[in-house]
Amino acid sequence: MRRVCLAVLLVFVLSGVLAEGSYYEALDGLITADNVLFEMESEGFSVFFIRDSLLEAKKFFIGLNSSDLVENVNSESDEARKDYLEDLIIVGENFPSYERQVQDYSEVLRLTDVIVQRREQAYRILDGVSLFEEKAIQYRDEGVLTEDALVIVENVKVAFEGERYDDAEKFLEDANLKLNELFVEKQKIGSAIRATQGFFIRYWWQSLLVLAGLIAIAIPAYKRISKKLKERQLGGLKVKLSTTKDLLKRAQENCFNAKTITLETYRIREKRYKDNMVTIENKIKILEKILGISKAVEEVNGAKAVGLKIVR
């Protein structure tokens, strides 16, 4: 009999511990979800889904009577949690009776986890679009006609703005598949060109005469076109570098002045932006060297220095 009583007592104790743990996990989950909502609003995301999910999670946390949270407020030692609980009481008082839910911490945790995963999905899509655009530029420079893939990626942006993240990821996958398909087609054309080399081997000297004439015409034109393409690419890289610097400054402002993003979020973005800046700057240096811009700048600076000496 004594063993039975001890077992029952142990069950009650464990139930209380588990319930308390679920309570704090649910409360921390709500606080995290609220921070996610604030962060995504600050970044300009559309957040209707997150706002609705967070409100539903709060209903399951508050339960049928918000006044039950008063006891939790009085016993809470952490000031941040205490302030949040007081705000929840005010929110709960505004719920109509027919909208209230039976208290369910597991449902709170499910909904707040959905919100956190929603944020991760949003940034994953943005990163995927950035990678796609970089690859599209690289393929275009290699002669691949990327327009069909770029049309598909526009659907990604439309779906993303409409908070249809699953559709956006599907469109992004389709866009990448199309881009790879266009690249393969370009490779096949190259293979077909190589297959014609047998003809030129058979009629090598006649081919050389024709080829020499074509080269004499094509080389100057190719140099002009190649230079124009590289100048356009250089201009695009400089714009991208400037934009990335502005994004870094904005992240610094949001973190240290406006306090709209956490330090952890800022560190993630800072690393991404700085890595991109290093990559872009290296590409700019290579293009400037190819175009002879670096040498021209050095000569101008040298001429200015000589001029200064003469004036003195």
C-alpha positions in Angstrom: 0.0 0.0 0.0 2.8 2.3 0.9 4.5 1.6 -2.5 1.3 2.4 -4.3 1.0 5.8 -2.5 4.6 6.6 -3.3 4.1 5.7 -7.0 1.0 8.0 -7.2 2.8 10.8 -5.4 5.7 10.4 -7.9 3.3 10.6 -10.8 1.8 13.9 -9.5 5.3 15.4 -8.9 6.5 14.5 -12.4 3.3 15.8 -13.9 3.8 19.1 -12.2 7.4 19.3 -13.4 6.5 18.5 -17.0 3.6 21.0 -16.9 5.9 23.7 -15.6 8.5 22.9 -18.3 5.9 23.1 -21.0 4.7 26.4 -19.6 8.1 28.0 -19.8 8.9 26.5 -23.2 5.6 27.8 -24.6 6.2 31.3 -23.1 9.7 31.4 -24.5 8.4 30.2 -27.8 5.8 33.1 -27.9 8.5 35.6 -27.1 10.8 34.2 -29.9 7.9 34.3 -32.3 7.1 37.9 -31.5 10.7 38.8 -32.1 10.5 37.0 -35.5 7.4 39.0 -36.4 9.1 42.3 -35.5 12.3 41.4 -37.4 10.4 40.4 -40.6 8.2 43.4 -40.5 11.3 45.6 -40.1 12.9 43.9 -43.1 9.8 44.6 -45.2 8.4 41.1 -45.5 4.7 40.4 -45.8 3.8 38.8 -42.5 0.0 38.2 -42.5 0.5 34.4 -42.0 2.9 34.9 -39.2 0.8 37.5 -37.5 -2.3 35.2 -37.6 -0.3 32.2 -36.4 1.1 34.1 -33.5 -2.3 35.4 -32.5 -3.6 31.8 -32.5 -0.7 30.7 -30.4 -1.4 33.4 -27.9 -5.0 32.2 -27.6 -3.9 28.6 -26.8 -1.4 30.0 -24.2 -3.9 32.3 -22.5 -6.7 29.8 -22.3 -10.3 30.5 -21.5 -9.7 33.1 -18.9 -6.8 35.6 -19.1 -7.0 36.4 -15.4 -5.4 33.0 -14.7 -2.2 34.6 -15.9 -2.1 37.1 -13.0 -0.8 34.4 -10.7 2.0 33.7 -13.2 2.9 37.4 -13.3 3.1 37.6 -9.5 5.4 34.6 -9.3 7.6 35.5 -12.2 11.1 36.7 -11.3 12.3 37.4 -14.9 11.4 41.0 -15.8 11.2 40.3 -19.6 8.8 37.4 -19.1 6.8 39.4 -16.6 6.3 42.3 -19.0 5.4 39.9 -21.7 2.8 38.1 -19.5 1.3 41.5 -18.6 0.9 42.3 -22.3 -0.7 38.9 -22.8 -3.3 39.6 -20.1 -4.3 42.8 -22.0 -4.4 40.9 -25.3 -6.5 38.1 -23.7 -9.1 40.6 -22.3 -9.8 41.8 -25.9 -10.7 38.3 -27.1 -14.4 37.6 -27.6 -15.6 34.6 -25.7 -16.3 32.6 -29.0 -12.6 33.1 -30.1 -11.0 31.7 -26.9 -9.3 28.4 -26.9 -8.7 25.8 -24.3 -5.2 26.2 -22.9 -2.8 23.9 -24.8 1.0 24.5 -24.5 1.8 21.8 -27.1 -0.2 23.7 -29.7 1.6 26.9 -28.7 4.9 25.2 -29.3 3.7 23.8 -32.6 2.6 27.2 -33.9 5.6 29.1 -32.7 7.9 26.5 -34.3 6.0 27.0 -37.6 6.7 30.7 -37.3 10.4 30.2 -36.8 10.6 27.8 -39.7 8.7 30.3 -41.8 11.4 32.8 -41.2 14.1 30.3 -42.1 12.2 29.4 -45.3 11.9 33.1 -46.2 15.7 33.7 -46.0 16.4 30.4 -47.7 14.3 31.6 -50.7 16.0 35.0 -50.8 19.4 33.3 -50.7 18.3 30.9 -53.5 17.2 33.8 -55.7 20.6 35.5 -55.1 22.5 32.4 -56.1 20.3 31.9 -59.1 20.9 35.4 -60.4 24.7 35.1 -59.9 24.7 31.8 -61.8 22.5 33.3 -64.5 25.0 36.2 -65.0 27.9 33.7 -65.2 26.1 31.5 -67.8 25.1 34.6 -69.8 28.8 35.7 -69.9 29.6 32.2 -71.3 27.1 32.7 -74.1 24.0 30.9 -72.6 20.7 32.5 -73.5 19.2 32.7 -70.0 15.9 34.7 -70.7 13.6 31.7 -70.3 15.0 30.9 -66.9 14.8 34.6 -65.8 11.0 34.6 -66.7 10.5 31.7 -64.3 12.4 33.3 -61.5 10.0 36.3 -61.7 7.3 33.9 -60.6 9.4 33.2 -57.5 9.3 36.8 -56.6 5.6 37.2 -57.1 4.8 34.1 -55.0 7.2 35.2 -52.3 5.6 38.6 -52.0 2.2 36.9 -51.7 3.6 34.7 -48.8 3.2 31.5 -51.0 6.6 30.3 -49.9 6.1 26.6 -51.0 5.1 27.8 -54.5 8.1 30.2 -54.5 10.5 27.3 -53.7 8.9 25.2 -56.4 9.3 28.0 -59.0 12.9 28.5 -57.9 13.6 24.8 -58.4 12.0 25.0 -61.9 14.1 28.1 -62.7 17.3 26.4 -61.7 16.4 23.3 -63.8 15.6 25.5 -66.8 18.9 27.3 -66.4 20.9 24.0 -66.3 18.9 22.8 -69.3 19.9 25.9 -71.3 23.5 25.4 -70.3 23.4 21.8 -71.5 21.9 22.9 -74.8 24.8 25.4 -75.2 27.2 22.5 -74.5 25.5 20.4 -77.1 25.9 23.1 -79.7 29.6 23.2 -78.8 29.8 19.5 -79.4 28.1 19.8 -82.8 30.6 22.4 -83.7 33.5 20.1 -82.7 31.9 17.4 -84.9 32.4 19.5 -87.9 36.1 19.7 -87.4 36.5 16.5 -89.5 35.4 18.5 -92.5 38.0 21.1 -91.9 40.7 18.4 -91.5 39.8 17.0 -94.9 39.9 20.4 -96.6 42.5 22.0 -94.4 44.2 24.4 -96.7 41.0 25.7 -98.2 39.6 26.1 -94.7 42.7 28.0 -93.6 42.2 30.5 -96.4 38.6 31.1 -95.5 39.4 31.1 -91.8 42.2 33.6 -92.2 39.8 36.0 -94.0 37.1 35.6 -91.3 39.6 36.1 -88.5 40.8 39.3 -90.0 37.3 40.6 -89.9 36.1 39.0 -86.6 39.0 39.8 -84.3 38.5 43.6 -84.1 34.7 43.1 -83.8 35.2 40.5 -81.1 37.5 42.8 -79.1 35.1 45.6 -79.2 32.1 43.4 -78.2 34.2 41.7 -75.5 35.3 45.0 -74.1 31.7 46.3 -74.1 30.5 43.2 -72.2 33.2 43.4 -69.6 32.5 47.2 -69.1 28.9 46.4 -68.6 29.7 43.6 -66.2 32.1 45.9 -64.3 29.4 48.5 -64.0 27.0 45.9 -62.7 29.5 44.7 -60.1 30.1 48.2 -58.9 26.4 48.8 -58.4 26.1 45.4 -56.6 29.1 46.4 -54.3 27.5 49.7 -53.5 24.1 48.0 -52.8 25.8 45.4 -50.5 27.6 48.2 -48.6 24.3 50.0 -48.1 22.7 46.7 -46.8 25.5 46.3 -44.3 25.1 49.9 -43.1 21.3 49.4 -42.8 21.9 46.2 -40.8 24.2 48.1 -38.5 21.7 50.9 -38.1 18.9 48.3 -37.4 21.0 46.5 -34.8 22.9 49.2 -32.9 20.6 52.3 -33.3 17.1 51.2 -34.1 17.4 47.9 -32.2 15.0 46.3 -34.6 17.2 43.1 -35.1 19.1 41.1 -32.6 22.9 41.0 -32.5 22.9 37.3 -33.5 20.9 38.2 -36.7 23.2 41.1 -37.4 26.3 38.8 -37.1 24.8 36.4 -39.7 24.0 39.2 -42.1 27.4 40.9 -41.6 29.3 37.8 -42.5 27.1 37.2 -45.6 27.5 40.8 -46.8 31.3 41.0 -46.1 31.9 37.7 -47.9 29.9 39.0 -50.9 31.8 42.3 -50.9 35.2 40.5 -50.9 34.0 38.3 -53.9 32.7 41.3 -55.8 35.8 43.4 -55.1 38.0 40.6 -56.4 36.0 40.3 -59.6 36.1 44.1 -60.0 40.0 44.1 -59.7 40.2 41.3 -62.3 38.0 43.2 -64.8 39.8 46.5 -64.2 43.1 44.8 -64.9 41.7 43.2 -68.1 40.3 46.5 -69.3 43.5 48.3 -68.3 41.6 50.6 -65.9 44.0 50.0 -63.0 47.0 51.0 -65.0 45.3 54.1 -66.3 44.4 55.1 -62.8 48.0 54.6 -61.6 49.3 56.7 -64.5 46.8 59.6 -63.7 47.8 59.5 -60.1 51.4 59.6 -61.0 50.9 62.5 -63.3 49.1 64.4 -60.5 52.0 63.7 -58.2 54.6 65.0 -60.7 52.4 68.1 -61.3 52.4 68.8 -57.6 56.1 68.6 -57.4 56.5 71.0 -60.3 54.2 73.5 -58.8 56.1 73.4 -55.5 
